[in-house]
Amino acid sequence: MAKAKQIKVTLIKSTIGQKPEKVATVRSLGLKKINSSNVIADNDAVRGMVKAVAHLVKVEEI
């Protein structure tokens, strides 16, 4: 059985000064502090959230 693809998302910029929607998106990705990372499933919903905050995060495929 094939493993589901995953991505590692890292917060590289602060959410201070961002709109509340962007802050909520970063929090829903499981990121709290700068340089915090989270490994999550790679699906369309997550890709949409990452695209919305692309200027704040770094993405690596695992």
N, CA, C, O and CB atoms as a CASP TS submission, in Angstrom:
PFRMAT TS
TARGET T0000
AUTHOR 0000-0000-0000
METHOD Language model
MODEL 1
PARENT N/A
ATOM      1  N   MET     1       0.840  -1.181   0.000  1.00  0.00           N
ATOM      2  CA  MET     1       0.000   0.000   0.000  1.00  0.00           C
ATOM      3  C   MET     1       0.884   1.243   0.000  1.00  0.00           C
ATOM      4  O   MET     1       1.820   1.344   0.792  1.00  0.00           O
ATOM      5  CB  MET     1      -0.955  -0.001   1.216  1.00  0.00           C
ATOM      6  N   ALA     2       0.587   2.176  -0.880  1.00  0.00           N
ATOM      7  CA  ALA     2       1.401   3.388  -1.002  1.00  0.00           C
ATOM      8  C   ALA     2       1.105   4.345   0.145  1.00  0.00           C
ATOM      9  O   ALA     2      -0.036   4.492   0.583  1.00  0.00           O
ATOM     10  CB  ALA     2       1.145   4.082  -2.354  1.00  0.00           C
ATOM     11  N   LYS     3       2.163   4.989   0.616  1.00  0.00           N
ATOM     12  CA  LYS     3       2.006   5.983   1.678  1.00  0.00           C
ATOM     13  C   LYS     3       1.458   7.277   1.085  1.00  0.00           C
ATOM     14  O   LYS     3       1.786   7.639  -0.045  1.00  0.00           O
ATOM     15  CB  LYS     3       3.357   6.242   2.403  1.00  0.00           C
ATOM     16  N   ALA     4       0.636   7.957   1.842  1.00  0.00           N
ATOM     17  CA  ALA     4       0.118   9.249   1.398  1.00  0.00           C
ATOM     18  C   ALA     4       1.256  10.269   1.386  1.00  0.00           C
ATOM     19  O   ALA     4       2.120  10.257   2.263  1.00  0.00           O
ATOM     20  CB  ALA     4      -1.048   9.729   2.317  1.00  0.00           C
ATOM     21  N   LYS     5       1.251  11.141   0.397  1.00  0.00           N
ATOM     22  CA  LYS     5       2.292  12.155   0.315  1.00  0.00           C
ATOM     23  C   LYS     5       2.122  13.146   1.457  1.00  0.00           C
ATOM     24  O   LYS     5       1.010  13.425   1.905  1.00  0.00           O
ATOM     25  CB  LYS     5       2.253  12.882  -1.052  1.00  0.00           C
ATOM     26  N   GLN     6       3.245  13.666   1.911  1.00  0.00           N
ATOM     27  CA  GLN     6       3.219  14.642   2.993  1.00  0.00           C
ATOM     28  C   GLN     6       4.106  15.825   2.639  1.00  0.00           C
ATOM     29  O   GLN     6       5.028  15.712   1.831  1.00  0.00           O
ATOM     30  CB  GLN     6       3.672  14.002   4.321  1.00  0.00           C
ATOM     31  N   ILE     7       3.811  16.960   3.256  1.00  0.00           N
ATOM     32  CA  ILE     7       4.644  18.140   3.080  1.00  0.00           C
ATOM     33  C   ILE     7       5.021  18.685   4.450  1.00  0.00           C
ATOM     34  O   ILE     7       4.277  18.540   5.420  1.00  0.00           O
ATOM     35  CB  ILE     7       3.915  19.219   2.234  1.00  0.00           C
ATOM     36  N   LYS     8       6.187  19.312   4.511  1.00  0.00           N
ATOM     37  CA  LYS     8       6.643  19.958   5.734  1.00  0.00           C
ATOM     38  C   LYS     8       6.505  21.458   5.525  1.00  0.00           C
ATOM     39  O   LYS     8       7.101  22.019   4.606  1.00  0.00           O
ATOM     40  CB  LYS     8       8.124  19.557   6.092  1.00  0.00           C
ATOM     41  N   VAL     9       5.724  22.102   6.372  1.00  0.00           N
ATOM     42  CA  VAL     9       5.476  23.540   6.282  1.00  0.00           C
ATOM     43  C   VAL     9       6.176  24.215   7.454  1.00  0.00           C
ATOM     44  O   VAL     9       6.007  23.808   8.603  1.00  0.00           O
ATOM     45  CB  VAL     9       3.938  23.860   6.282  1.00  0.00           C
ATOM     46  N   THR    10       6.968  25.256   7.160  1.00  0.00           N
ATOM     47  CA  THR    10       7.714  25.979   8.184  1.00  0.00           C
ATOM     48  C   THR    10       7.355  27.457   8.119  1.00  0.00           C
ATOM     49  O   THR    10       7.333  28.052   7.041  1.00  0.00           O
ATOM     50  CB  THR    10       9.241  25.778   8.006  1.00  0.00           C
ATOM     51  N   LEU    11       7.074  28.045   9.272  1.00  0.00           N
ATOM     52  CA  LEU    11       6.775  29.475   9.344  1.00  0.00           C
ATOM     53  C   LEU    11       8.088  30.242   9.326  1.00  0.00           C
ATOM     54  O   LEU    11       8.929  30.051  10.204  1.00  0.00           O
ATOM     55  CB  LEU    11       5.944  29.822  10.623  1.00  0.00           C
ATOM     56  N   ILE    12       8.274  31.116   8.322  1.00  0.00           N
ATOM     57  CA  ILE    12       9.539  31.840   8.202  1.00  0.00           C
ATOM     58  C   ILE    12       9.391  33.334   8.454  1.00  0.00           C
ATOM     59  O   ILE    12      10.390  34.027   8.647  1.00  0.00           O
ATOM     60  CB  ILE    12      10.127  31.618   6.833  1.00  0.00           C
ATOM     61  N   LYS    13       8.173  33.838   8.455  1.00  0.00           N
ATOM     62  CA  LYS    13       7.931  35.252   8.750  1.00  0.00           C
ATOM     63  C   LYS    13       6.835  35.370   9.799  1.00  0.00           C
ATOM     64  O   LYS    13       5.982  34.492   9.922  1.00  0.00           O
ATOM     65  CB  LYS    13       7.544  36.031   7.464  1.00  0.00           C
ATOM     66  N   SER    14       6.867  36.453  10.543  1.00  0.00           N
ATOM     67  CA  SER    14       5.904  36.679  11.604  1.00  0.00           C
ATOM     68  C   SER    14       4.522  37.002  11.045  1.00  0.00           C
ATOM     69  O   SER    14       4.397  37.535   9.942  1.00  0.00           O
ATOM     70  CB  SER    14       6.377  37.801  12.508  1.00  0.00           C
ATOM     71  N   THR    15       3.498  36.678  11.808  1.00  0.00           N
ATOM     72  CA  THR    15       2.130  37.002  11.416  1.00  0.00           C
ATOM     73  C   THR    15       1.692  38.356  11.963  1.00  0.00           C
ATOM     74  O   THR    15       0.551  38.768  11.756  1.00  0.00           O
ATOM     75  CB  THR    15       1.176  35.916  11.894  1.00  0.00           C
ATOM     76  N   ILE    16       2.581  39.045  12.654  1.00  0.00           N
ATOM     77  CA  ILE    16       2.246  40.368  13.185  1.00  0.00           C
ATOM     78  C   ILE    16       1.964  41.312  12.021  1.00  0.00           C
ATOM     79  O   ILE    16       2.750  41.406  11.079  1.00  0.00           O
ATOM     80  CB  ILE    16       3.398  40.923  14.081  1.00  0.00           C
ATOM     81  N   GLY    17       0.845  42.002  12.099  1.00  0.00           N
ATOM     82  CA  GLY    17       0.467  42.943  11.055  1.00  0.00           C
ATOM     83  C   GLY    17      -0.318  42.315   9.917  1.00  0.00           C
ATOM     84  O   GLY    17      -0.763  43.024   9.013  1.00  0.00           O
ATOM     85  N   GLN    18      -0.497  41.005   9.941  1.00  0.00           N
ATOM     86  CA  GLN    18      -1.262  40.329   8.897  1.00  0.00           C
ATOM     87  C   GLN    18      -2.753  40.394   9.224  1.00  0.00           C
ATOM     88  O   GLN    18      -3.143  40.607  10.372  1.00  0.00           O
ATOM     89  CB  GLN    18      -0.800  38.857   8.744  1.00  0.00           C
ATOM     90  N   LYS    19      -3.567  40.209   8.207  1.00  0.00           N
ATOM     91  CA  LYS    19      -5.013  40.192   8.413  1.00  0.00           C
ATOM     92  C   LYS    19      -5.392  38.962   9.238  1.00  0.00           C
ATOM     93  O   LYS    19      -4.720  37.933   9.167  1.00  0.00           O
ATOM     94  CB  LYS    19      -5.768  40.198   7.051  1.00  0.00           C
ATOM     95  N   PRO    20      -6.468  39.068  10.020  1.00  0.00           N
ATOM     96  CA  PRO    20      -6.877  37.945  10.872  1.00  0.00           C
ATOM     97  C   PRO    20      -7.099  36.640  10.107  1.00  0.00           C
ATOM     98  O   PRO    20      -6.870  35.563  10.658  1.00  0.00           O
ATOM     99  CB  PRO    20      -8.138  38.304  11.604  1.00  0.00           C
ATOM    100  N   GLU    21      -7.535  36.715   8.862  1.00  0.00           N
ATOM    101  CA  GLU    21      -7.750  35.502   8.060  1.00  0.00           C
ATOM    102  C   GLU    21      -6.430  34.779   7.808  1.00  0.00           C
ATOM    103  O   GLU    21      -6.377  33.549   7.845  1.00  0.00           O
ATOM    104  CB  GLU    21      -8.427  35.853   6.716  1.00  0.00           C
ATOM    105  N   LYS    22      -5.366  35.538   7.553  1.00  0.00           N
ATOM    106  CA  LYS    22      -4.053  34.937   7.303  1.00  0.00           C
ATOM    107  C   LYS    22      -3.495  34.326   8.583  1.00  0.00           C
ATOM    108  O   LYS    22      -2.906  33.246   8.556  1.00  0.00           O
ATOM    109  CB  LYS    22      -3.072  35.985   6.741  1.00  0.00           C
ATOM    110  N   VAL    23      -3.681  35.016   9.698  1.00  0.00           N
ATOM    111  CA  VAL    23      -3.213  34.501  10.988  1.00  0.00           C
ATOM    112  C   VAL    23      -3.937  33.192  11.310  1.00  0.00           C
ATOM    113  O   VAL    23      -3.316  32.236  11.775  1.00  0.00           O
ATOM    114  CB  VAL    23      -3.442  35.549  12.120  1.00  0.00           C
ATOM    115  N   ALA    24      -5.239  33.151  11.065  1.00  0.00           N
ATOM    116  CA  ALA    24      -6.014  31.944  11.327  1.00  0.00           C
ATOM    117  C   ALA    24      -5.569  30.797  10.423  1.00  0.00           C
ATOM    118  O   ALA    24      -5.553  29.642  10.849  1.00  0.00           O
ATOM    119  CB  ALA    24      -7.507  32.219  11.133  1.00  0.00           C
ATOM    120  N   THR    25      -5.211  31.104   9.193  1.00  0.00           N
ATOM    121  CA  THR    25      -4.746  30.063   8.273  1.00  0.00           C
ATOM    122  C   THR    25      -3.426  29.475   8.744  1.00  0.00           C
ATOM    123  O   THR    25      -3.233  28.260   8.703  1.00  0.00           O
ATOM    124  CB  THR    25      -4.594  30.626   6.855  1.00  0.00           C
ATOM    125  N   VAL    26      -2.517  30.336   9.192  1.00  0.00           N
ATOM    126  CA  VAL    26      -1.228  29.857   9.707  1.00  0.00           C
ATOM    127  C   VAL    26      -1.451  28.980  10.931  1.00  0.00           C
ATOM    128  O   VAL    26      -0.818  27.932  11.064  1.00  0.00           O
ATOM    129  CB  VAL    26      -0.296  31.047  10.059  1.00  0.00           C
ATOM    130  N   ARG    27      -2.336  29.390  11.820  1.00  0.00           N
ATOM    131  CA  ARG    27      -2.621  28.608  13.021  1.00  0.00           C
ATOM    132  C   ARG    27      -3.251  27.258  12.660  1.00  0.00           C
ATOM    133  O   ARG    27      -2.962  26.247  13.300  1.00  0.00           O
ATOM    134  CB  ARG    27      -3.551  29.394  13.962  1.00  0.00           C
ATOM    135  N   SER    28      -4.108  27.243  11.639  1.00  0.00           N
ATOM    136  CA  SER    28      -4.754  25.990  11.249  1.00  0.00           C
ATOM    137  C   SER    28      -3.772  25.026  10.593  1.00  0.00           C
ATOM    138  O   SER    28      -4.025  23.822  10.545  1.00  0.00           O
ATOM    139  CB  SER    28      -5.911  26.271  10.301  1.00  0.00           C
ATOM    140  N   LEU    29      -2.651  25.544  10.088  1.00  0.00           N
ATOM    141  CA  LEU    29      -1.590  24.684   9.573  1.00  0.00           C
ATOM    142  C   LEU    29      -0.735  24.123  10.700  1.00  0.00           C
ATOM    143  O   LEU    29       0.170  23.325  10.453  1.00  0.00           O
ATOM    144  CB  LEU    29      -0.717  25.452   8.590  1.00  0.00           C
ATOM    145  N   GLY    30      -1.014  24.534  11.943  1.00  0.00           N
ATOM    146  CA  GLY    30      -0.302  24.005  13.103  1.00  0.00           C
ATOM    147  C   GLY    30       0.974  24.760  13.417  1.00  0.00           C
ATOM    148  O   GLY    30       1.863  24.224  14.079  1.00  0.00           O
ATOM    149  N   LEU    31       1.077  26.004  12.949  1.00  0.00           N
ATOM    150  CA  LEU    31       2.287  26.799  13.161  1.00  0.00           C
ATOM    151  C   LEU    31       2.007  27.910  14.163  1.00  0.00           C
ATOM    152  O   LEU    31       1.003  28.616  14.067  1.00  0.00           O
ATOM    153  CB  LEU    31       2.799  27.391  11.826  1.00  0.00           C
ATOM    154  N   LYS    32       2.920  28.053  15.134  1.00  0.00           N
ATOM    155  CA  LYS    32       2.727  29.063  16.167  1.00  0.00           C
ATOM    156  C   LYS    32       3.830  30.110  16.155  1.00  0.00           C
ATOM    157  O   LYS    32       3.554  31.309  16.111  1.00  0.00           O
ATOM    158  CB  LYS    32       2.658  28.407  17.525  1.00  0.00           C
ATOM    159  N   LYS    33       5.076  29.658  16.196  1.00  0.00           N
ATOM    160  CA  LYS    33       6.209  30.579  16.290  1.00  0.00           C
ATOM    161  C   LYS    33       7.050  30.513  15.019  1.00  0.00           C
ATOM    162  O   LYS    33       6.957  29.555  14.252  1.00  0.00           O
ATOM    163  CB  LYS    33       7.077  30.251  17.525  1.00  0.00           C
ATOM    164  N   ILE    34       7.858  31.525  14.806  1.00  0.00           N
ATOM    165  CA  ILE    34       8.777  31.524  13.668  1.00  0.00           C
ATOM    166  C   ILE    34       9.703  30.313  13.790  1.00  0.00           C
ATOM    167  O   ILE    34      10.163  29.976  14.882  1.00  0.00           O
ATOM    168  CB  ILE    34       9.602  32.858  13.603  1.00  0.00           C
ATOM    169  N   ASN    35       9.965  29.677  12.673  1.00  0.00           N
ATOM    170  CA  ASN    35      10.787  28.466  12.555  1.00  0.00           C
ATOM    171  C   ASN    35      10.093  27.217  13.090  1.00  0.00           C
ATOM    172  O   ASN    35      10.723  26.162  13.162  1.00  0.00           O
ATOM    173  CB  ASN    35      12.094  28.663  13.287  1.00  0.00           C
ATOM    174  N   SER    36       8.831  27.299  13.463  1.00  0.00           N
ATOM    175  CA  SER    36       8.119  26.083  13.837  1.00  0.00           C
ATOM    176  C   SER    36       7.699  25.367  12.554  1.00  0.00           C
ATOM    177  O   SER    36       7.374  26.006  11.554  1.00  0.00           O
ATOM    178  CB  SER    36       6.877  26.404  14.744  1.00  0.00           C
ATOM    179  N   SER    37       7.710  24.043  12.596  1.00  0.00           N
ATOM    180  CA  SER    37       7.390  23.229  11.418  1.00  0.00           C
ATOM    181  C   SER    37       6.299  22.235  11.760  1.00  0.00           C
ATOM    182  O   SER    37       6.087  21.888  12.922  1.00  0.00           O
ATOM    183  CB  SER    37       8.642  22.492  10.895  1.00  0.00           C
ATOM    184  N   ASN    38       5.615  21.787  10.725  1.00  0.00           N
ATOM    185  CA  ASN    38       4.596  20.771  10.894  1.00  0.00           C
ATOM    186  C   ASN    38       4.559  19.928   9.629  1.00  0.00           C
ATOM    187  O   ASN    38       4.614  20.464   8.522  1.00  0.00           O
ATOM    188  CB  ASN    38       3.206  21.403  11.195  1.00  0.00           C
ATOM    189  N   VAL    39       4.465  18.617   9.787  1.00  0.00           N
ATOM    190  CA  VAL    39       4.340  17.698   8.661  1.00  0.00           C
ATOM    191  C   VAL    39       2.873  17.328   8.537  1.00  0.00           C
ATOM    192  O   VAL    39       2.281  16.782   9.468  1.00  0.00           O
ATOM    193  CB  VAL    39       5.238  16.423   8.848  1.00  0.00           C
ATOM    194  N   ILE    40       2.287  17.627   7.378  1.00  0.00           N
ATOM    195  CA  ILE    40       0.868  17.388   7.172  1.00  0.00           C
ATOM    196  C   ILE    40       0.640  16.704   5.825  1.00  0.00           C
ATOM    197  O   ILE    40       1.510  16.709   4.954  1.00  0.00           O
ATOM    198  CB  ILE    40       0.080  18.708   7.250  1.00  0.00           C
ATOM    199  N   ALA    41      -0.541  16.118   5.675  1.00  0.00           N
ATOM    200  CA  ALA    41      -0.885  15.427   4.436  1.00  0.00           C
ATOM    201  C   ALA    41      -0.975  16.419   3.286  1.00  0.00           C
ATOM    202  O   ALA    41      -1.446  17.544   3.457  1.00  0.00           O
ATOM    203  CB  ALA    41      -2.210  14.664   4.589  1.00  0.00           C
ATOM    204  N   ASP    42      -0.523  15.995   2.122  1.00  0.00           N
ATOM    205  CA  ASP    42      -0.543  16.850   0.932  1.00  0.00           C
ATOM    206  C   ASP    42      -1.845  16.604   0.185  1.00  0.00           C
ATOM    207  O   ASP    42      -1.993  15.598  -0.509  1.00  0.00           O
ATOM    208  CB  ASP    42       0.691  16.573   0.008  1.00  0.00           C
ATOM    209  N   ASN    43      -2.787  17.528   0.331  1.00  0.00           N
ATOM    210  CA  ASN    43      -4.050  17.436  -0.406  1.00  0.00           C
ATOM    211  C   ASN    43      -4.450  18.831  -0.884  1.00  0.00           C
ATOM    212  O   ASN    43      -3.768  19.810  -0.580  1.00  0.00           O
ATOM    213  CB  ASN    43      -5.177  16.810   0.481  1.00  0.00           C
ATOM    214  N   ASP    44      -5.525  18.922  -1.612  1.00  0.00           N
ATOM    215  CA  ASP    44      -5.931  20.185  -2.211  1.00  0.00           C
ATOM    216  C   ASP    44      -6.262  21.254  -1.177  1.00  0.00           C
ATOM    217  O   ASP    44      -5.953  22.429  -1.379  1.00  0.00           O
ATOM    218  CB  ASP    44      -7.116  19.964  -3.102  1.00  0.00           C
ATOM    219  N   ALA    45      -6.884  20.860  -0.082  1.00  0.00           N
ATOM    220  CA  ALA    45      -7.254  21.825   0.953  1.00  0.00           C
ATOM    221  C   ALA    45      -6.011  22.445   1.587  1.00  0.00           C
ATOM    222  O   ALA    45      -5.943  23.658   1.784  1.00  0.00           O
ATOM    223  CB  ALA    45      -8.119  21.152   2.030  1.00  0.00           C
ATOM    224  N   VAL    46      -5.038  21.606   1.901  1.00  0.00           N
ATOM    225  CA  VAL    46      -3.796  22.100   2.512  1.00  0.00           C
ATOM    226  C   VAL    46      -3.025  22.963   1.515  1.00  0.00           C
ATOM    227  O   VAL    46      -2.488  24.006   1.886  1.00  0.00           O
ATOM    228  CB  VAL    46      -2.913  20.918   2.997  1.00  0.00           C
ATOM    229  N   ARG    47      -2.967  22.538   0.262  1.00  0.00           N
ATOM    230  CA  ARG    47      -2.280  23.326  -0.765  1.00  0.00           C
ATOM    231  C   ARG    47      -2.910  24.707  -0.921  1.00  0.00           C
ATOM    232  O   ARG    47      -2.199  25.688  -1.138  1.00  0.00           O
ATOM    233  CB  ARG    47      -2.304  22.588  -2.107  1.00  0.00           C
ATOM    234  N   GLY    48      -4.231  24.794  -0.812  1.00  0.00           N
ATOM    235  CA  GLY    48      -4.912  26.084  -0.887  1.00  0.00           C
ATOM    236  C   GLY    48      -4.546  26.982   0.279  1.00  0.00           C
ATOM    237  O   GLY    48      -4.341  28.184   0.106  1.00  0.00           O
ATOM    238  N   MET    49      -4.463  26.391   1.482  1.00  0.00           N
ATOM    239  CA  MET    49      -4.086  27.181   2.656  1.00  0.00           C
ATOM    240  C   MET    49      -2.645  27.668   2.529  1.00  0.00           C
ATOM    241  O   MET    49      -2.338  28.813   2.859  1.00  0.00           O
ATOM    242  CB  MET    49      -4.259  26.355   3.947  1.00  0.00           C
ATOM    243  N   VAL    50      -1.765  26.789   2.050  1.00  0.00           N
ATOM    244  CA  VAL    50      -0.357  27.168   1.880  1.00  0.00           C
ATOM    245  C   VAL    50      -0.232  28.280   0.851  1.00  0.00           C
ATOM    246  O   VAL    50       0.560  29.204   1.034  1.00  0.00           O
ATOM    247  CB  VAL    50       0.492  25.950   1.454  1.00  0.00           C
ATOM    248  N   LYS    51      -0.996  28.203  -0.218  1.00  0.00           N
ATOM    249  CA  LYS    51      -0.939  29.237  -1.255  1.00  0.00           C
ATOM    250  C   LYS    51      -1.396  30.589  -0.718  1.00  0.00           C
ATOM    251  O   LYS    51      -0.870  31.626  -1.121  1.00  0.00           O
ATOM    252  CB  LYS    51      -1.800  28.835  -2.455  1.00  0.00           C
ATOM    253  N   ALA    52      -2.374  30.583   0.192  1.00  0.00           N
ATOM    254  CA  ALA    52      -2.899  31.819   0.761  1.00  0.00           C
ATOM    255  C   ALA    52      -1.867  32.532   1.639  1.00  0.00           C
ATOM    256  O   ALA    52      -1.895  33.757   1.761  1.00  0.00           O
ATOM    257  CB  ALA    52      -4.150  31.524   1.571  1.00  0.00           C
ATOM    258  N   VAL    53      -0.958  31.768   2.248  1.00  0.00           N
ATOM    259  CA  VAL    53       0.050  32.361   3.130  1.00  0.00           C
ATOM    260  C   VAL    53       1.459  32.050   2.627  1.00  0.00           C
ATOM    261  O   VAL    53       2.390  31.909   3.420  1.00  0.00           O
ATOM    262  CB  VAL    53      -0.126  31.846   4.572  1.00  0.00           C
ATOM    263  N   ALA    54       1.609  31.944   1.313  1.00  0.00           N
ATOM    264  CA  ALA    54       2.897  31.563   0.710  1.00  0.00           C
ATOM    265  C   ALA    54       4.009  32.536   1.060  1.00  0.00           C
ATOM    266  O   ALA    54       5.177  32.148   1.093  1.00  0.00           O
ATOM    267  CB  ALA    54       2.763  31.474  -0.798  1.00  0.00           C
ATOM    268  N   HIS    55       3.671  33.790   1.322  1.00  0.00           N
ATOM    269  CA  HIS    55       4.683  34.794   1.665  1.00  0.00           C
ATOM    270  C   HIS    55       5.183  34.650   3.105  1.00  0.00           C
ATOM    271  O   HIS    55       6.144  35.314   3.495  1.00  0.00           O
ATOM    272  CB  HIS    55       4.117  36.191   1.459  1.00  0.00           C
ATOM    273  N   LEU    56       4.541  33.791   3.892  1.00  0.00           N
ATOM    274  CA  LEU    56       4.920  33.604   5.293  1.00  0.00           C
ATOM    275  C   LEU    56       5.552  32.247   5.577  1.00  0.00           C
ATOM    276  O   LEU    56       6.198  32.077   6.611  1.00  0.00           O
ATOM    277  CB  LEU    56       3.718  33.778   6.165  1.00  0.00           C
ATOM    278  N   VAL    57       5.378  31.281   4.683  1.00  0.00           N
ATOM    279  CA  VAL    57       5.815  29.921   4.952  1.00  0.00           C
ATOM    280  C   VAL    57       6.764  29.387   3.880  1.00  0.00           C
ATOM    281  O   VAL    57       6.854  29.919   2.774  1.00  0.00           O
ATOM    282  CB  VAL    57       4.617  29.015   5.068  1.00  0.00           C
ATOM    283  N   LYS    58       7.467  28.319   4.250  1.00  0.00           N
ATOM    284  CA  LYS    58       8.319  27.569   3.329  1.00  0.00           C
ATOM    285  C   LYS    58       7.787  26.152   3.300  1.00  0.00           C
ATOM    286  O   LYS    58       7.431  25.598   4.340  1.00  0.00           O
ATOM    287  CB  LYS    58       9.838  27.609   3.759  1.00  0.00           C
ATOM    288  N   VAL    59       7.728  25.553   2.101  1.00  0.00           N
ATOM    289  CA  VAL    59       7.165  24.210   1.937  1.00  0.00           C
ATOM    290  C   VAL    59       8.211  23.283   1.363  1.00  0.00           C
ATOM    291  O   VAL    59       8.907  23.620   0.404  1.00  0.00           O
ATOM    292  CB  VAL    59       5.918  24.237   1.029  1.00  0.00           C
ATOM    293  N   GLU    60       8.315  22.091   1.973  1.00  0.00           N
ATOM    294  CA  GLU    60       9.218  21.038   1.483  1.00  0.00           C
ATOM    295  C   GLU    60       8.400  19.772   1.321  1.00  0.00           C
ATOM    296  O   GLU    60       7.629  19.407   2.208  1.00  0.00           O
ATOM    297  CB  GLU    60      10.436  20.806   2.460  1.00  0.00           C
ATOM    298  N   GLU    61       8.569  19.099   0.183  1.00  0.00           N
ATOM    299  CA  GLU    61       7.887  17.826  -0.019  1.00  0.00           C
ATOM    300  C   GLU    61       8.715  16.721   0.601  1.00  0.00           C
ATOM    301  O   GLU    61       9.940  16.699   0.476  1.00  0.00           O
ATOM    302  CB  GLU    61       7.643  17.551  -1.522  1.00  0.00           C
ATOM    303  N   ILE    62       8.035  15.802   1.274  1.00  0.00           N
ATOM    304  CA  ILE    62       8.730  14.698   1.944  1.00  0.00           C
ATOM    305  C   ILE    62       8.467  13.425   1.168  1.00  0.00           C
ATOM    306  O   ILE    62       8.954  12.359   1.546  1.00  0.00           O
ATOM    307  CB  ILE    62       8.272  14.547   3.429  1.00  0.00           C
TER
END
